[in-house]
Amino acid sequence: MHRIIALLFLIILVLPASRSHADTTDDAYDELSASALAISPSSFDSVRQGVEQLAVSGDPRAAVVIGALHDGMLFARDDHLLFIQQPDGSYADARTGVPAKDVTDDDVKSVRVNNAVRSAIDAALGSLQLFAPDAPTRLQAASAVFTSHDPAALPALDKALAKETNPEVKRRMEQAKAAALLSAPDVSQADRLAAVATLRARGDQDSRSLLSALAGQTGPVADAASAAVVSIDHVLQIWSLAQSVYYGVSLGSVLLLAAAGLAITFGVMGVINMAHGEMVMIGAYVTFVVQQLMHAYLPSLYGISLLIAVPMAFLVSGGVGVVVERSLIRWLYGRPLETLLATWGLSLVLQQVVRSLFGANNQQVDTPGWMSGAYQLGGLTLTWNRMYIILFAFLVVAALMAALRYTPLGLRMRAVTQNRRMAAAMGIRTPWIDALTFGLGSGIAGIAGVALSQIDNVSPNLGQGYIIDSFMVVVFGGVGNLWGTTLGALTLGIVNKFLEPIAGAVLAKIVVLVLLILFVQRRPRGMFPLKGRAVEA
């Protein structure tokens, strides 16, 4: 035991002062030296105190030595010199980091610790990150101290706050200090009231949990904590509503991607295409194939595989759509029941073909690094993959609207929509417009499959989960009207997300369906009806 105490004494004395913190570390070493002389050789408690004092020195070398002690890699020799064992089994001087070539396993013994010292080591390693040279590391350390709200970190927080220049990091450190103060036993009432005010300003669920522990007590601090909890609850309700709106817009963008192609097909051709979901599924599998090929042959471009998959999915799904229209749909115009049954059978065929080619199990589609993670906006968590899908959905709809308005194909499609017989009399080849329209709608569905591969399982049944919702969106918004489809998708998505916490996911969908039925009874053509062949028929 006395050897361990002596070793810790040497740790404190031999660590070099960091030149970037010369003024503060010189004082710290003076304090540490004085405290080390008072260490009692009869218990590990003095060792724990020495670790805690070493942690607040702010010296970067302290993290190396304490980290070695944590990992069981700190060793001592009979002459009281300390060494850190390297991954290759050799040793380095703990004070300087210089390799000690003359030291062997027989010359040193491991420095032992107990549970109390281990706890002190864990707290010390977290506190030492408060003095890291880079701001993100200090920010993460402050968040960790806030979560632990350990009063033992108060000395390190005070020293770190004294020299912190980054406003965001300093604010997090102040919040961590407030959490630690509320957990400390001997703190003045003024400091505790200031800590309550700091946590009230933070206003998140973690702050509420800390303050609610004080709200049931008596006294000015408890009264302030109770008022802070009420205020935080109000703020959290607002953020919860904002989060529900975001989730609703996210769900609506997914529905919009799945329904945009169906809106074009159904609006121009009047075809009830039950295989539309399988076009979405084909787009998802195209994404999987593109990623596999790029991983095998172009690994340097793997990060943009998703961007390459977008046009590929459009071409493959669109090509399948043209083939389906020319070989099956063209014979069934004006016969909606037969069209529904034929496309439903086609969906089963396409699912079986995919099972035969890729198997029935889910396929792994990787999410690029630039789509991973989330951004915290107050109490609102914005995941990057959902955010990119929302932007992607609106870009696809904007491009589709521009194509319908400014391209020759779009002009011909609009002409056929308004008056098919007059368009044919003007020389427009309406059969090919039908084929290209069906291909365009299928291609948009394939693009939707690329986006859905990032948030859903890529399997032969992928499209089945979106076909009914797609028809609901199209009917609710107005057949063939992209503006109506957009508004209908967002409305249904937001309503569904607000109902889910109240009624549950399944019952929420049932309620939405019932409301949609009641709406269609009043407005059979949807919110924004569009004149066309399907309507005139």
Secondary structure, DSSP 8 states (H G I E B T S, - for coil): -HHHHHHHHHHHHHS---GGGHHHHHHHHHHHHHHHHT--TT-THHHHHHHHHHHTT--HHHHHHHHHHHTT-EEEETTS-EEEE-TTS-EEETTT--B-TT--GGGEEE----HHHHHHHHHHHHHHGGG-SSHHHHHHHHHHHHHH--GGGHHHHHHHHHH---HHHHHHHHHHHHHHHHH-SS--HHHHHHHHHHHHHH-SHHHHHHHHHHHTS-SHHHHHHHHHHHHHHHHHHHHHHHHHHHHHHHHHHHHHHHHHHHHHHHHHH----TTHHHHHHHHHHHHHHHHHHHHHH-GGGGGGHHHHHHHHHHHHHHHHHHHHHHHTGGG-TT-HHHHHHHHHHHHHHHHHHHHHHH-SS-B-----GGG-SEEEETTEEEEHHHHHHHHHHHHHHHHHHHHHHHSHHHHHHHHHHH-HHHHHHTT--HHHHHHHHHHHHHHHHHHHHHHHTTTS-BSTTTTHHHHHHHHHHHHHH-TT-HHHHHHHHHHHHHHHHHHHHHH-HHHHHHHHHHHHHHHHHH-TT-SS---SHHHH-
